[in-house]
Amino acid sequence: MTMKEFTWENSKDEFESKNLIGLDLETTGLNRNIEYERPTSAAILETNLNFESPDIIVDDKCRLPYHVLPDAGALNVTNINPLELMDEPLSLFDLIQKIAHYLERSYEKALVTYNGATYDLIILRHSFFAHLYDPYLLVKAAEDRLHIDIYSLAQTIFCFFPTRIAFHKGPDGRVILKQELMATTNGIDPGDAHAAVDDVKTLLKLAKLMEEKVPEVFYSALASGNKKRVIELLSKNLFLNYGEVKYKERIAVKRTPTFICQDPSYANNLVLFDLSFDPEDYLYMTPEEIASILNKKGSPFFNIKANGSPVLLPGNLCELNDLSFEEANLRANKIQENIGFKESVVIACDINAKKRTPWEKPDYSESQIYSKFIDSHDKLLSKAFLGSESTDDRVNIIHQMNDGRLIDFAKRLLASEDENCDPVTQMNYQEFEATRLLSDDDVPWRTLNDARKSVENVAKRMTVNETIMSATKKYYDIVEKELRR
């Protein structure tokens, strides 16, 4: 079968006039329930592919509403004083609004983050949702917005071009891909690590290094910079190359995949076959046999997430995976021409899907982002609410909303951001904050009890910044005093 090949050189021609947006967030913590974490500070810098002096678009901290309680460990690492946050001119809503407005009009620029695919952009999605902005602002297919994750590029380079740039290794010889260490190992001054603006400057310097030293990876990453492009590349090319560094083992895993299908139970999961394995050993397996090894260690069947900013390399680099182009081509054709085998893989996906625990609708609005899409009626009302300066108009808009999640968020914004809000709404909001933070139940957000335990954990796990910890304890006391008034 004939499929279109892509090359990094063609990608360079396509993207060389592209501007880049570097983004980093410092946040309230690393709760197991990420939907409750919010930015404490944010930085956005804009530059071009010549990496000339970047323009600072956003460099702000923000006040936090009491019900968004920061973790002591996060404050200790980021060196953010919560008492000083109370005096910041921007509220959390103001900061989210500033970020959203800039990103809405900058969709033609490529977004650059470090580990943003699994952290910063997820935090932003939930923050947009809780402040009535489109949670999918950054992934609108019609806009062809690109995102490259420098952490993913670092993994790919370590797999396929490990001598082009330097990598830090720990005492056990395992590679460590933290941004600060990636920078210092390559002679880049990270500045004040964990300060958002310095982190963005550092990630843009790392991007420049990778563009200069490993253009094959940098421009391929742009070519696979969103979900639509990932699916198109896999669908239109007989095979590609993909690398990752396993998180626990810290070992490089190189693959030369050919595309089989999208998982019918979760379309973002793309099921691939690694051509490092001989297809003849798998073509005649039953769906049940395939199901038992799908995405398992040592299996040729593996998934990548189409929306996870994977870096796909051109197929002609397969020799870097000890596989000749001719052999890869032969093996891929065996897979693609065997329709029965591909159908068996689809059935295998369905078998595994039926074994999963049924999804239960979460109890709280922040956790319900994936429960259903926001319909056009409530999207328009959300925009109207955000665009209105009239308290009465905002109240009327809330009465017209149908989505209970958005009604919750709108009432909170009305109470916390509108000084003309009526006393009943204010009282209900204060009761909401008190109920949330003074709870002794096992809840998905950070309560005051959880926060105070986080102070104890700091001393056990990291070097203590006494000034920040003292301020953090005082901040928790202030919050409790306000809630118990």
N, C-alpha and C positions, 0 to 999 in steps of 0.2 A: 504494500500500500504506500502511496505517496503523501507525505505530509510536509507542511512548510517548516523549514528550519529557521531558527533565529540565532543571531550572533551578537556578541557584546558590542562589536563595532557598529552594527546597525542601530543598536540601542543608544550608543553614544551620539550618533548623528541625530537621533530623535530628540534627545534630552539635553543637548549641550547648552541650549539657551534657557534652561529651566532655572528658576529661582528656588532656593531652599529655605525652609522654615525649621529652625531648631527649637525644640520644646522640652521643658523639664518641669516637673512638679515636685515640691516637697510637701509631704502630706501628714495627716493626723496619725498615721500608723499603718501597721500591717495586720489588721484584724483578719481572722479567718473568713469573715464575711466582708469582702472588699467593697460591697455596695454602700457601706456605712462610713467609709473613709472619704475625706475631703481634702482639697489643697489648703495648706497654710501659706504657701507662697508659690509663685509661678514665674517662669521666664520664657519669653519667645524672642528669638533673634532671627533676622532675615538676611540672607546673603545670596550670592550667585555661585555658579560652578567654577569661578575663578577664586572663590573663597576670599573675596576682598573684605575689608573691615565690615563686620556685620552691623546692621542697624538694630538697636534695642527697641522692640515693639512693646513688650510687657516685662516689667521687673518689679513685682509688687508682692507684699504680704497682705494678709487680711484678718479682720476680726472674725471670730467664730461665734455662731449662736451657741447658747449653753448646751443644747442637746447634741451638738457635735463636739465630743470631748476628745482632746488629743492624748495620745499615749505618751507616757514619760520617756520611753526609750526612743521614740521618734524625735521628740524635742531635744533629747540629749545628743543624738547623732547629727541632727540638722542645726544644732546650736541656736534654736529659736526660743526666745523667751516669751511664754504665753502672757505674762503681764504686759509686755510691750505690744503684743498683738491687740490687746484691748484698746490701745490708742491709735491703731492704724486707721487712716481715713477711709479705706475701702472695707466694706463688709464682704463676707463670703459671696453673697449674691452679686455685689458689684464686680468682684474679681471674675466670677463665672461669666457674667455678662460681657465684660471686657474681652475675655478670651473668645467667647462665642461670636461676638460681633466681628472680631478680626478674622477668625477662621472661616466664617460664612462668606466673606468677600475675597478670600485668598485661596480658593479651591484649586486654582491652576498651578499653585506652588507645591513642591514636594515637601512633605513633612518628614523631619528627621528626629529620631528619639534614640535613647539607649535603654533597651528592655521595655520600650513603650508599648509594644504589642500585648504584653501580658500585665502591664501595670499602669503607666501614666494614661494611656488612652482608655483603659477600662475605668479608671477613676474619673476621667473626664466624661465618659458616657453616662455614668451614674450621677455625676454632678449636674450635667445638662438636664437629665431626666427630672431630678429633684428640684430644678429651678425653672421648669416649664419650657426648656429648649429641647429641640429635636435630639433625642439620644443618639440617633444615627447620622448626625450632622457630618461626621468624618468619613462615612462609608456610602455616600450616595453614588450609585453606579453611573448615573447620567453625567456626573461631574468629572469622572476619571481622575479623582484625587489620588495622588500617590503617597505612600508611606514607606520609608526604609528604616529598619531597626538596626542600628550599628552593632548591637549585641549579636544579632543573627548574622550580619556580615562577618563579624569576628569569628564566629563558629565556622562559617563556610571557608574563610581564609585558612583557619587552622587545619581544616580537613584537606583542602586541595592545594594550598600555596603556603605551607607553614614556614617557609624561609623568607618570604617577601617582607614581612614585618616581624617585630619582636613580640614574644609572648612571655608573660611572667609565669613561673612555675613555683609551687610551694615546696617545702622540705621533702614531701613524698614524691616529688617529680610530676605531680599532676598540674595541668594548666589551670590558671585562675583568670577569668575573663571579666572581672570587675572593672568598671570604667576608669577609676582612679589608677589602678595598676596597669591597665592597657596604656594609659597616657604616659605615666612615668617611665615605663619600660621602653617606650618609643621616644623618650626625650621631650615629652610635652608636659609643661607645667599645668597641673590641674587647678591651680588657684586654691580658692577656699572650697574644697570638696564638700558636697552636700549643700552648698549655696546654689540656688537654682540658676542664677545668671552665669556663674562660673562653670557649672556643670554643662550648660548649653554651649558656652565658648569651647569647652573641652571636647564635647561630642562633635562639634563642627570641625575642630582641628583633627580629630580622629577620622572624620569623613574625608577631609582633604588628604590625609595620609593614605587612606585606602584608595581614593580616586587616583592618586599619583602612582602608588606602588602596585595596586591590584585592580586595574580598571576592568578586568574580566568580571570580577565579582561586583564592583560598584555599579556598573551600568546594567548588569544582569539583574541586580536588585531593583533598580528603577523599572526595568521592563516587567518585573513581576510584583509591582508595587501596590496592587490591590486585588481584591477577590476576583473580579471579572478578568483581569489580565492573567492571573494564575490559572484559572480554568481554561482560558483560551490557549495559553502556552502549552498546557498539558494535552489539550484536545487536538491541537494542530501540529504537534511535533511527535514523532514516533517515540522518542525517548529524550530525557533530559538528565541532569545531574543535580544531586542534592546532598548537603552535608550538615551534620549537627554534632555538637559535643554533648554527650550524655551527662546530665546534671550531677548525678551521684558518682559515677565512675570516672568522670572527667576524661573520657576517651573519645577520640575522633571516630565518627561513623560515616563512611562515604557510601553513597548509593547512586545507582543509575536506574531511575524508575521509568516505567511505562505506565500510562494511565489506564485504569480499568473502569472505575465508576465513581459516582458520588454515592455515599452511603444513603440509601433511601430513607433511613430514620433520622438522619442529621446531615443535611445537604452540604454543610461546611466541611465535613470530613471527606477528604478525597482518598480513595483506596488505590494504592499503587503496588506494582510488582517490581521488585529489585532485580535487575537483569544480571547482577553478580551471581545469582542462582540460576541453575539450568531449568528452564520451564518444563522440560520433559519429565521432571520429577514431580510436577504438580498439576499438569494439564488434565489428568484423568481422576483427580480427587473428587469425592462427593462433596456436596455443599456442607454436610456435617463435618467432614474432615477439614475442609477449609476454615469453617467457623472456629474450630478448636485451635487454630494457629494464627488467626487474623490478629495482626498488631502485637504478636508475641515475640519475645527475645529470640533471635536466631531464625526468624521467619522472613521469607521474601515479601510477605504481605505487610504493608505498613500504611499508616495514615499521615497525611499532613492536613493542617487546617487552612482552607482557602482564605480565610479572613485573619490568619495569624502572621501575615507578613513573611512568608517563607521566601528564601532566596533560591531561585531556580537557575541553574547554569546551562548553557547550550550543550546539546548532546555530543558535539565534537570534542568535548573535554573528557570523554569517558576513559581515555587512556590513562588519565590521572587516577582512575579507579582500577587500574590494572585490567582493563577490558578493551579489546580492540574495537574500533568502530564497526568493522565487518561483523564481529561476533555479536555485539550489542544490537546491530540492525537485524541480524538473523533471529536472535532470541525475541526481540520485540515483535517482529512479524508473526512469530509463532503464537504469541499471546493475542495480538490484535485480530488475527484471522480465525481464532477459535471462539466463535460466538457462544457455543455451549459452555465453555470454561468461564467466560465473562458472566454469563447468566448464573452459573453456580456461585460465583463470588457475590453477586447481588443477593441471592437466596441466603448465603452464609451471613451476610450483614443483617438480614431480617431475622435469622435464627438468633443471633446474638442480641439484637434489639429486644426480642421478646423475653430474654432472660434478665434484662435490667429492671431495677426497682421502678415501679410506676412513678412518674413525676407528680408531686403534690403541690398545689398552689400555696405559696407562702402566705403568712398571715399579715405581713406588714408591707406598706406601700413601697418602701425602698427596695424590698426584695422581689417586687412583682414586675420588674422591668420587662421580663421575658414572658409574662403571663399572656399578654396579648399586645398587638400593635395599637398605637394611638390612631383613632380614625380621623378622617379629614375634618369633621365637625369640631372635634376637640383640639386639633392642631391649630385651626383658625382662631378658636377662642383663646388658646394659650398665647398666640401671637398678639391678639388684641389686649389681653391682660398685661403682657409685658410692655406693650406700647402705650398703655394708658397711664396718665398721671392723676386721674380722678379716682378718689376712694369709692365714690358711689358707683362709678362705671365698673370698677373692679369687682365690687360686690355683686352687681348685676350679672357680670360675666361668669362668676363662680356659680350663680344660680342656674345658668344655662348649660353648664358642663354636665356631661354624663359619666365621665370616667372618674371613678372614686379615688384613684391614685392621684390624679391631677387636682381634684378638689382638695385633697389633703395638703398637697404641696402649695396650692394657691392660698389657702387659709394661713399656712405658716408664713408665707411671704408677706401677706397682708399684715399680719400681726407684728412681724419682725422688721419690716422695711417701711411701713406706712405710718407716719406719726399721727395721722388722722383716723386711724383704725378705731372702730367702736369698742367700748369697754368689755363687752361680752366676748368678742373675738379675742381680745387681749387676754382675758381671764382664762378662756379655754386653752389658749396657747401656753400660758404659764403652767396650767395644770398638766398639759401634755408633756412639757419639759420635765416637770417634777416627777411625774409618773414614770417617765422613761429613765431618768438618771438615778432615781432613788430606789429602783427595783432591786430585789434580791433574787429574782427569778433568773433562769438560764435563758437569756435573750441574745439576739444576734448583734446588738450594738454594744458599745462600751459604756458601762454604768460607772458611777462614782466608785463603787467598790472595786471594779475592774481597774479603773484608773489608778487608784491608790496601790493596788497590787503591782501595777506596772512600775511604780517608783521602787518598790522592793526588788523587782527583777533587774533593774538597771545596775544596782550594786553587784549583783551576782554575775552579770553577763558582759559588762563593758566598763571602760574607764568613765568615772562619774565626773560630769561637769557640775561642780557644786553650786555655781551661780544659777544655772538652768534648773537644777533639781529643787533648789530652795524656792525659786520663782514658781515652779510647777506645783509644789505643795500648796503654796499660798493661793495659786489660781484655783486649784480644786476646792480649797476652803471658801473662797469667794463665791464660786458657783454654788456650793451647797448652801451657803448662807442666803443667797438670792432665792434659791428654790424653796427654802423652808420659811420664807417670809410670810 
